[in-house]
Amino acid sequence: MKFTLSWLKDHLETEADLETIAAKLSMIGLEVEGVEDKAAALAPFKVAYVKEAKPHPDADRLRVCIVETGEGEVQVVCGAPNARTGMKAVFAPAGTHIPGTGTDLKKGVIRGQESNGMLVSEREMGLSDEHEGIIELEESAEIGAPFAEIMGLNDPVIEIAITPNRGDCLGVRGIARDLATAGLGTLKPLDAPATEGSFESPIKWVRALPGDAEDACPYVGGRYFKGVKNGPSPAWMQRRLKAIGLRPISALVDITNYVTFDLGRPLHVFDAGKLKGDLTMRFAKAGESIEALDERTYTLDEEAVVISDEAAGSLQGIGGIMGGEESGVTPETTEVFLECALFDPVRVATTGRRFGILSDARYRFERGLDPQSADWGVEVATRLIRELCGGEASQRVSAGEIPDTRKQIALRPDRVKTLGGIDLAKEEQKRILTDLGFEVGEEGGKITALSPSWRPDIELEPCLVEEILRIHGYDEIPIVPLARETDLPLPALTLTGRRIGMARTALAFRGMNETVTFSFLSSKLAKAFQAVPEKLMLDNPISADLDAMRPTLIANLLEAAARNADRGYGDLALFEVGADYQDDQPEGQREIVAGLRAGAGVPRHWSEKARALDVFDAKGDLMAALEAVGAPVENLQVSTDAPAWYHPGRSGQFRLGPNVLGAFGELHPKVLKAVDLRGPVVGFELYLDAVPVPKSKGTLRPALDASAFQPLTRDFAFVVDADLPSDKLIRAAKSADKQLVTAVRLFDLYQGQGVPEGKKSLAIEVTLQPREKTLTDAEIDAVAKKIVAQVEKATGGVLRG
């Protein structure tokens, strides 16, 4: 919803400035999405007088102008064909940002002549595409006056977000009412004087709706006008419509658009000379079509409310949404018929959605209008039409009755404190409700409030509490600590739940597909993994081959891989999140993330050598999952005591001391044989419950701690015992200098000529990251010596070569 500051002040008597109004709007629930103040952006542009404009001595199409700016005379070189002596123009001094071109104006010399500023065109001002010449102003324009003020552009535009329940604030008056209640001024009376018609309307309203659907259009009113002149609307109205993004069309059309945004009351005017007889509100017949004002033709169904005249098949509008092109007003229109109706919000919404029609009328009708606006809306439109278009008005005509949607609600004064946390005097509560338009009384210690017709969203006592709170100010609610014994609800998502989501995302990014399998399996297959306790056998299985609780998720994934292989899908990567069962106690049920890869490690391709899966594929999957759930991967140790269903020597476990976080490796040939699947097949298991809880209550990952200095790398090769785990060497190198050494990566393993029997050569890349200053060669050598010494001490290895 957009409106200008001066527009708001048509309804609100206030001395508050723009900043105060914008802040208050957001505080009372009408969130300000933006404020556009063109006067501030155009402040450097001033009215100037061209004292002299003479031809440029070295350029035929340029003129050298002496310009009086109100602050002195300056010379400007101008190429506009209409630049001449004695004209009033718009001057921009050097240093001004030109909005139309996005450039910053600088002093310069053009073909040998100094130019200090610019005389601008409408395109350079960002006002239109006109650039044939500079802007010419009236002789009466005062030299030095702000251009924005002369052109009426000094009216800031405010845009607010309207929640679906606040249809009353889809008109400027509704916004003004809320601001007045919040103490920012006084609401002015509505200017809707009753007009006595001078003749009987030749067109009447008819409602031809079935008895069970009369609420589709409970009331419609209007009147006939003759002798009107449909010229352009006045400049003030055009400026306001343009400011909110509407294109002025003609006085009659602009009046309906203006009232829609001014008072939240959609209107429509028909060219009466194009109508045949009375207008009828009815449901459309299947297949009827109408060419609407948006120049599109719609074929309607029997659910749409339409307006038709007495001509056969002549539809003149879609109720609450859009008028028809056939009876639209034109500059030649001299007689019009006004429509001011009520339509069912649900029917308007469904019809508009079904046919994809978006209009300002639909937007307001589907959010609920003030039913009384069908009465005073006719009078407001009558006043504007007669003021701007002249003519003579008929007596009013209508059909149906205006429904009374008001609700009587009782409010216990203490509920503002118990529900909202503010101890507010009863009289202040009554004052707020009264200013919002409620009819307020008191009975039995309770406040009685009759809701205003423009607030159909007010239904219950808490609605009144909310109205009081937002007007009084949510920022006035005191901060009160919760009592220690208060039972707070548990978080909707636990730490384990968040970790599961993170692991799922990480594994999906690695090309794995999630699967869901049964929590039980065949006892024959289960025994291939480990002995199944009698307590984990099912007394009443759903199938004879699903008689045991699974000891590991790997078993189910292996069965799934075998089924896929039997059907020709041998290359696959699966993972599952679920529980395995070690005994029949709650502690024996663990939350596991398990994954499995079968088939080729790299598919056959001309650009890459094919290879089989190996233990490092499974290790990489597990490392990615551990890192995703926030495990301290840099501190993990690797042991070779993986469960028995993994291949000995081609498997391992990640540990934090005695705590096992996960296992990985190739699956044992005996379990592959149990499902008749060819290997190698690799898998992993992540024990979620074993991952330590982060010490910080914030995010799982630490904050980024980047250095401004460039990292550097150094390579080392050590000769060590053939049975030494590379992990031990890597840890030793990392511990040499924990401040500078940020990463250690193994990149080569060599055994053969030049390396003694029983030994191997491990080559590592060490990354040094300075933080305080760039390292000197001497400092780098010192760190290298520490790394060599630490590795020799921890592993017995020596530097190769």
Secondary structure by P-SEA (a helix, b strand, c coil): ccccaaaaaacccccccaaaaaaaaaaaccccccccccccccccbbbbbccccccccccccbbbbbcccccbbbbbbbcccccccbbbbbbbccccccccccbbbbbbbcccccccccccccccccccccccccccccccccccccccccccccbbbbbbbbcccccccccaaaaaaaaaaaccbbbccccccbbbbcccccbbbbbbccccccccccccccccccccccccccaaaaaaaaaaccccccaaaaaaaaaaccccbbbbbccccccccccccccccccccccccccccccccccccccccccccccccccccccccccccccccccbbbbbbcccaaaaaaaaaaaccccaaaaaaaaccccccccaaaaaaaaaaaacbbbbbccccccbbbbbcbbbbbbccccccccccccccaaaaaaaaaaacccccccccbbbbbccccccccccaaaaaaaaaaaaccccccccccccccccccccccaaaaaaaaaaaaaaaabbbbbbbbccccaaaaaaccccccccccccccccccccccccaaaaaaaaaaaaaaaccccbbbbbbcccccccccccccccbbbbbccccccccccbbbbcccaaaaaaaaaaaaaaaccccccbbbbcccccccccccccccccccccccccccccaaaaaaacccccccccccccccccccccccccccccccccbbbbbbbbbbbccccccaaaaaaaaaacccccccccccccccccccccccbbbbbbbbbbbbccccccaaaaaaaaaaaaaaaaaaccccccc
